[in-house]
Structure formats: structure tokens, C-alpha cells
Amino acid sequence: MIAIRKLSDLTQKERNTLFQRFGDDFTGIMVNNVIPIVQKVRDEGDKAVIEFTNKFDGVTLHEVCATEKEITAAYHNTDAKVIDSFTMAIENIREFHLHQKRDSFIYTREDGTTLGMLYQPVESAAIYVPGGKASYPSSVLMGVIPAQIAGCKHISIITPPSKDGAIASYIGAMAHILGITTIIKSGGAQGIAAAAFGTQTVPKADIIVGPGNIYVTAAKAYLFSQGVIQIDSLAGPSEVLIIADEQANSHWVAWDLLSQAEHEEMAIAILVTTSESLAQKVITYIEEDINSGRGRHEIKKQAIKNAHIILVSSIEEAIDFSNHYGPEHMELMVENPLHYLTQIKNVGSLFLGAYAPVAVGDYFSGTNHVLPTGGAARFSSGLGVETFMRRTSFQYLTPSALQQATEHVSRMSQVEGFDDKHGDSLRIRFR
């Protein structure tokens, strides 16, 4: 089912395929499908959103946004024990993200130049919460809580409606708990466009975050390229890379790989290990689960075809591979995992030891599960409070400070051909 390969036997082409894996080019989808949808929503607002939701989802909306009554009802229709578990998760997520707040700063040089940086929230944010194959209320928490901590004045949720035109109950319940009153009942490019431009009933967002399908990703990319919104990242298939030594529990490793595989058919699960014996046991457990027909069977069966098991000679070699791979999630199931912490780079979220499966971070521990995929962890980070912040630098100069700078600015602007007005805008102040 899954081939075991030695890292040393992989060709450069095979390595490049693993390292350069973002996804299919969506230029055609953007040009032929997404841009016309976005432009029509821009021009026609709610009417276009309702039309496209009916066309793509087969749902007839009477209004684009959920009513307060609908959101409240979703909360009251949710089991109390479910509410308790999500409420505890909210506390953990809020606690962790409060540590990410940044303070503005200001200082003055001896020459009288005062410099500083203001950290201020983006005023309006929208959180995309996927729907369709499943409902993801945990994504409400992961998007809304850091935006609230940042201080965004208005936060809305974008999510596809159920077949009856209602919001998913769990998503509405989380919105109610967090005090969110705007839920756009439309997914895909039309939902993104509604939040990006604003409509007759939808407030305009300045930033849109959260993963979605290829139409959501293309719409976010297009609207960002047009300067309409800021975005977090371009989401690809979910992925996990597990580094395990011979002491790791093979049953646990197999379940952690399968927990990623059950996300979606294109999910990627990779085991990098120093033990061929462990690898064989993991394969046995995976095969038993797939053959059992349990859970999201067809999705796991398809996704596991994307899996890899790679043998290495040392944990250091495994970490070097991971650093080049840049996984969304990385589990380090080895003896004394903290010993390797400073060697690990380019990971969206890191799970250390045998008792830190990805699922605990996805839901409960407090870290964020909206993370860079497709190797983007090599140059970007997961969703956090800073995602919803702007930073503005400022300067105040005394006459003496500016006069001391004049000679140098004149000389530098002359080098670049701007001395006439750049340089003279300083000199004129001292004539």
C-alpha cells in the first residue's frame, strides 16, 4: 500500500517533487470561472450572491446573511456537552493568542530624532469557514479569536449554507458564543467576493483569512492582486510529517497519519523514521484500518495513496529533510524531543513527543490550526494575532536633527537623480 524508500535512494527529481508540491495551477479556473463571479458580485451585490449560491450549491437563499434569530437558535440546538468542550477550547486558544500581542514603541536619539512603531488592528475582518463535506466549527474559533484579540471592530464569518439554506448549527453556535452577528451564508468565490467588496447587506472586509477549496483560494488570490483585500495565505492540501525513532508506538504513528488522511482525498501523510521495523508495523495498522471500512473510509483510502514512508540513518537527517520539506504539521515522536527543538525550522505547527498528536492542536491545546501548506512554511507562518495587525512607522525631527541630516540626504538623493526636490525639500527649510 505504501512503499518504504531510503532517503539516500531518492533521486533529485523525486526530492524536488516532494519539496515543490504547492498544487495545480489555478490560472484557468481564475480567469474562466472566478473573475466573472467576482466581478458580477462587485456589480450586483446580494442579487449575484443569491444567484451563484443557487447555481453552485442548489440552495435558494432569501437573504445573504443569517438572522440573529437563526444564530441564537443554532446555539440552543447544540448539545450542552459539545458547548462545554468548545468553551474550554476557546479559553485555551484565547490564552495562547494573548501572548502574541505586540506593543507599540517609541524612542529618541541624542540628535533629537524620535522614531517609533504603532501596532493597530485591521478594522474589518472576515473568516472563511469551509463547509460542504463537513462542518468545521473549530475554524470559527481559530479565525475569530485572534481577530478579537487584535482588536478588529467588525468580524464576519463566510460559510456555505446547508441544503435548506440555514447555517450549520455548530458554526452558528460558535458564532453566538463569540459574539459574532454577521454570517454570510455563501461559500466559494461568491462568498469571498461579497466580503471583499461589501454588498447591500454584507459589510466590507479589509482582510479575509481561512482555508477553502480551489475557488476560494483563487478568489482570495485575485482580490489580493487587485488591492481589494489582504489575505493570510493560499491553502493547499492538508499535510503531516512525522519523525519517529524505534521507540515510537507504531499504532499511534499509524493513527496520526490516518487522522491527516481522513481530512481530504488530496491530504499528504509522510513518515520519516530510523526504524524499518517500525515502518512495517505502521503499514500493517494502516492496512487494517483501511480494510475495516471504518470512519471516512473512501477519503482515507484515496488519501493514503499520497503517503510516503522514508528511512533515514539518524534523527538529524530526518530533521534536515523536514526543514527542506516545510510541512504544515510536524510530529517529533522521538526520545527527548526538546533536545532537537532548535534544529527544527520551516514548520507550520510543531508537535513534540508521543503525547502531542496533531488533533490536540487542531482543536484544543490553544495553538492555531490555520497553517501554511505546500511548503509555504519555509517563508510564512500560521494565523495569529499579528495577521490582523497593521504596523505604522513614524518619525518626529527637531530642526537641529533635520539640519544634521540635510547634507547626507542631499548627497544620497543626488546619486538617485532626485536632488532637485528630494534634497531641496530639506534645504528649503534652512534658507
C-alpha positions in Angstrom: 0.0 0.0 0.0 2.8 2.4 1.0 6.3 1.9 -0.3 9.2 2.2 2.1 12.1 4.1 0.5 15.5 5.1 1.8 16.1 8.8 1.6 19.5 8.1 0.1 17.8 6.3 -2.8 15.6 9.1 -3.8 16.6 10.9 -7.0 16.9 14.6 -7.1 13.7 14.7 -9.3 11.8 12.7 -6.6 13.0 15.1 -3.9 12.0 18.1 -5.9 8.5 16.6 -6.4 8.2 16.3 -2.6 9.6 19.8 -1.9 7.9 21.7 -4.7 4.3 20.5 -4.2 2.0 23.5 -3.7 -0.7 22.3 -6.1 -2.2 22.6 -9.5 -2.0 25.9 -11.4 -5.4 27.5 -11.0 -4.9 30.2 -13.6 -7.5 28.7 -15.9 -10.1 28.5 -13.1 -9.3 32.0 -12.0 -9.7 33.5 -15.5 -12.6 31.4 -16.7 -14.6 31.0 -13.6 -13.6 33.1 -10.6 -13.1 36.5 -12.1 -16.5 36.6 -13.8 -18.1 35.6 -10.5 -16.2 38.2 -8.5 -17.0 41.0 -11.0 -20.7 40.2 -11.0 -20.8 40.2 -7.2 -19.0 43.5 -7.2 -21.5 45.0 -9.7 -24.8 43.4 -8.4 -24.1 42.6 -4.8 -26.7 40.4 -2.9 -28.5 39.5 -6.1 -25.4 37.9 -7.6 -24.5 36.1 -4.4 -28.0 34.6 -4.2 -27.9 33.6 -7.9 -24.5 31.9 -7.6 -25.4 30.1 -4.4 -28.4 28.6 -6.2 -26.3 27.7 -9.2 -23.4 26.1 -7.5 -24.9 24.8 -4.2 -28.5 24.2 -5.3 -29.6 26.4 -2.3 -32.2 29.2 -2.6 -31.3 32.0 -0.2 -33.9 34.5 0.9 -31.2 36.7 2.5 -27.4 36.6 2.2 -26.7 36.9 5.9 -28.0 34.7 8.8 -30.5 36.4 11.1 -29.9 36.9 14.8 -32.7 34.5 15.5 -31.1 31.9 13.3 -27.7 32.2 15.1 -29.3 32.1 18.5 -31.4 29.0 17.6 -28.2 27.3 16.4 -26.7 27.7 19.9 -29.8 26.5 21.7 -30.0 23.4 19.4 -26.4 22.4 20.2 -25.8 19.8 22.9 -24.6 21.3 26.2 -21.6 18.9 26.4 -20.5 20.0 23.0 -20.8 23.6 24.1 -18.7 22.8 27.2 -15.9 21.2 25.2 -15.7 24.1 22.7 -15.9 26.6 25.5 -12.8 25.0 27.2 -11.1 25.1 23.8 -11.9 28.8 23.5 -10.3 29.5 26.8 -7.1 27.7 25.7 -7.0 29.4 22.3 -7.6 32.8 23.8 -4.9 32.2 26.5 -2.3 31.2 23.9 -3.0 34.0 21.5 -3.0 36.7 24.2 0.8 36.1 24.4 1.1 37.2 20.7 0.1 40.8 21.3 2.6 43.4 20.2 3.3 46.7 21.9 3.9 49.9 20.1 7.3 51.5 20.8 8.9 55.0 20.7 12.5 56.2 21.3 14.5 59.3 20.8 18.1 59.6 19.6 20.6 62.1 21.0 20.3 64.2 17.9 16.6 64.9 18.6 15.1 62.3 16.1 12.1 60.5 17.6 11.2 57.2 15.9 8.5 54.6 16.7 6.1 52.0 15.5 2.4 51.8 16.0 0.7 48.4 16.0 -3.0 48.8 15.2 -5.7 46.4 14.2 -7.2 46.0 10.8 -10.7 47.4 11.3 -12.8 44.7 9.5 -12.0 41.0 9.1 -13.8 38.1 7.5 -13.2 34.4 8.4 -13.8 31.7 5.8 -15.1 28.5 7.4 -15.3 25.6 5.0 -18.4 23.6 4.5 -19.7 21.0 2.1 -18.2 17.7 3.0 -18.2 18.6 6.7 -18.8 21.4 9.2 -15.8 22.9 10.9 -16.8 24.9 13.9 -13.2 24.8 15.2 -12.2 27.0 12.3 -14.6 29.7 13.7 -12.6 29.7 16.9 -9.2 29.7 15.1 -10.1 32.7 13.0 -12.3 34.8 15.2 -10.4 34.7 18.5 -7.0 36.2 17.2 -9.0 38.8 15.3 -10.8 39.8 18.5 -7.6 39.9 20.5 -6.1 42.1 17.8 -9.0 44.5 18.2 -10.8 44.2 14.9 -14.0 46.3 15.2 -16.1 44.1 12.9 -15.6 40.4 12.3 -17.8 38.3 9.9 -17.9 34.7 9.0 -18.2 33.3 5.5 -19.5 29.8 5.2 -21.6 27.7 2.7 -25.2 27.1 3.8 -26.9 23.8 4.4 -29.2 22.4 1.7 -32.2 24.1 3.5 -30.5 27.5 3.3 -29.6 27.6 7.0 -26.2 27.9 8.6 -24.6 24.8 10.1 -25.8 24.6 13.7 -22.3 24.1 15.2 -21.0 27.1 13.3 -23.9 29.3 14.4 -23.4 28.1 18.0 -19.7 29.1 18.0 -20.6 32.5 16.4 -23.1 33.1 19.2 -20.6 32.2 21.9 -18.0 34.5 20.5 -20.5 37.3 19.8 -20.3 37.3 16.0 -23.5 38.6 14.5 -22.6 38.6 10.7 -22.6 35.2 9.0 -22.5 35.3 5.2 -24.4 32.2 4.0 -22.4 31.6 0.8 -19.2 29.8 0.1 -16.9 29.7 -2.9 -15.8 32.7 -4.9 -19.1 34.5 -4.4 -18.9 34.4 -0.6 -15.3 35.7 -0.8 -16.3 38.5 -3.2 -19.3 39.5 -1.1 -17.0 40.1 1.9 -14.2 41.7 -0.1 -16.4 44.3 -1.8 -19.3 44.5 0.6 -22.9 44.3 -0.6 -26.3 45.8 0.4 -26.3 43.6 3.5 -22.7 42.5 3.9 -20.0 44.8 5.4 -16.8 45.1 3.5 -13.8 43.3 5.0 -10.2 44.6 4.8 -8.7 41.1 5.3 -10.1 37.6 4.6 -8.5 34.6 6.2 -9.2 30.8 6.3 -8.7 27.8 4.0 -11.2 26.7 1.4 -11.4 24.9 -2.0 -9.6 26.0 -5.1 -12.3 28.5 -6.0 -11.9 30.2 -2.6 -8.1 30.2 -3.0 -8.3 31.6 -6.5 -10.8 34.3 -5.4 -8.6 35.3 -2.5 -5.5 35.5 -4.7 -7.3 37.5 -7.4 -8.8 40.1 -5.0 -5.4 40.4 -3.2 -3.7 41.0 -6.5 -6.2 43.8 -7.3 -5.5 45.5 -3.9 -9.1 44.9 -2.7 -8.2 42.9 0.4 -5.3 41.5 2.5 -5.2 37.7 2.9 -3.5 35.2 5.1 -2.2 32.6 2.7 -3.1 30.3 -0.2 -4.3 27.0 1.2 -3.4 23.7 -0.4 -4.0 20.1 0.7 -3.6 19.3 4.5 -0.4 17.5 5.4 1.6 16.0 8.3 5.2 14.8 8.5 6.0 12.5 11.4 9.6 11.9 12.5 9.7 8.7 14.7 12.5 6.6 16.1 12.5 2.9 17.1 10.9 3.6 20.5 7.8 5.3 19.0 4.5 3.4 19.3 3.7 2.2 15.8 -0.1 2.1 16.4 -0.1 5.7 17.5 2.0 6.7 14.5 -0.4 5.0 12.1 -3.4 6.7 13.7 -1.7 10.1 13.4 -1.0 9.5 9.8 -4.6 8.4 9.2 -6.0 11.4 11.1 -4.5 13.6 8.4 -5.6 11.3 5.6 -9.2 11.5 6.7 -9.2 15.3 6.0 -9.5 15.0 2.3 -8.6 12.9 -0.7 -5.5 15.1 -1.5 -4.1 15.1 2.1 -0.5 14.1 2.4 0.9 12.0 5.2 4.7 11.3 5.5 6.6 9.2 8.0 10.3 9.7 8.3 11.9 7.1 10.5 15.2 5.5 11.6 13.5 2.1 12.0 12.4 -0.2 9.2 10.7 -2.4 11.8 8.5 0.5 13.0 7.7 1.4 9.3 6.4 -2.2 8.6 4.2 -2.2 11.7 2.8 1.2 10.8 1.9 -0.1 7.3 0.1 -3.1 8.9 -2.0 -0.9 11.1 -2.9 1.4 8.2 -3.9 -1.5 6.0 -6.0 -3.0 8.8 -7.8 0.3 9.2 -8.4 0.9 5.5 -9.7 -2.7 5.1 -12.1 -2.3 8.0 -14.2 0.3 6.3 -14.3 2.5 9.4 -14.9 6.2 9.5 -14.3 8.3 6.4 -13.3 5.2 4.6 -13.2 6.3 1.0 -11.4 9.6 1.7 -8.7 7.8 3.7 -8.4 5.1 1.1 -7.7 7.7 -1.6 -5.5 10.0 0.5 -3.2 7.2 1.7 -2.1 6.8 -1.9 -0.3 10.1 -1.4 1.6 8.8 1.6 5.3 8.2 1.9 7.5 6.3 4.3 11.2 7.3 4.2 14.0 5.6 6.0 16.9 7.7 7.3 20.1 6.9 9.2 19.6 9.5 12.0 17.1 11.9 13.6 19.3 14.7 12.4 19.0 13.5 8.8 15.2 13.3 9.3 15.1 16.9 10.6 17.2 18.1 7.7 14.6 16.5 5.3 11.7 18.2 7.2 13.5 21.5 7.0 13.6 21.3 3.2 10.0 19.9 3.0 8.4 22.6 5.2 5.4 20.7 6.5 2.1 22.2 7.7 2.2 19.9 10.8 5.3 18.1 12.1 5.3 15.5 14.9 8.6 14.6 16.5 7.9 11.2 18.2 11.4 10.5 19.5 13.2 10.2 22.8 13.9 13.6 24.4 12.2 15.7 21.6 13.0 19.0 23.2 16.7 18.3 22.6 16.1 18.8 18.9 13.9 21.9 19.1 16.5 24.5 17.9 17.4 22.3 14.9 13.8 22.4 13.6 12.9 25.0 11.0 10.2 25.6 8.5 7.2 24.0 10.2 3.7 25.4 10.4 3.0 23.9 13.8 5.2 21.5 15.8 4.1 18.6 18.0 6.7 17.3 20.3 6.7 13.9 21.9 4.3 10.9 22.0 1.5 12.8 23.7 1.1 15.7 21.3 -0.9 14.4 18.3 -1.9 16.9 15.7 -5.6 16.6 16.6 -5.0 18.2 20.0 -3.6 21.3 18.3 -6.4 21.2 15.7 -9.0 21.5 18.4 -7.9 22.2 21.9 -4.4 23.0 23.1 -4.6 26.6 22.0 -2.3 26.9 19.0 -3.8 27.8 15.7 -4.7 25.3 13.0 -4.8 27.7 10.1 -1.3 27.0 8.8 0.8 27.3 5.7 0.7 24.3 3.3 2.6 23.1 0.3 6.0 24.1 1.6 5.0 27.6 2.4 6.2 27.1 6.0 9.6 27.8 4.5 8.7 31.5 4.3 5.4 32.1 6.1 3.7 31.4 9.4 0.3 30.3 10.7 -2.7 32.5 11.5 -2.2 34.6 14.6 -2.9 37.9 16.3 -0.3 39.7 14.1 -2.2 38.6 11.0 -4.9 41.1 11.9 -2.5 43.9 12.8 -1.1 46.8 10.8 2.2 48.4 11.8 2.9 52.1 11.1 6.3 53.6 11.5 6.6 57.3 12.5 9.2 59.9 12.9 9.5 63.4 14.5 12.6 65.5 14.0 13.6 68.7 15.7 15.1 71.5 13.5 18.5 70.5 14.7 18.0 66.9 13.8 16.8 67.7 10.3 19.7 70.1 9.7 22.2 67.4 10.6 20.5 65.0 8.1 20.4 67.6 5.2 23.9 67.1 3.8 23.5 63.3 3.7 20.0 63.3 2.2 21.2 65.8 -0.5 24.1 63.6 -1.4 22.1 60.4 -1.4 19.2 61.8 -3.5 21.7 63.2 -6.0 23.0 59.7 -6.5 19.5 58.6 -7.4 18.6 61.6 -9.6 16.2 63.2 -7.1 18.2 66.0 -5.7 16.1 68.8 -7.3 13.1 68.3 -5.0 14.0 65.5 -2.6 17.2 67.1 -1.5 15.8 70.6 -1.8 12.8 69.7 0.4 15.2 69.6 3.3 17.4 72.6 2.2 14.5 74.9 1.7 13.7 74.7 5.5 17.1 76.4 6.3 17.3 79.2 3.8 
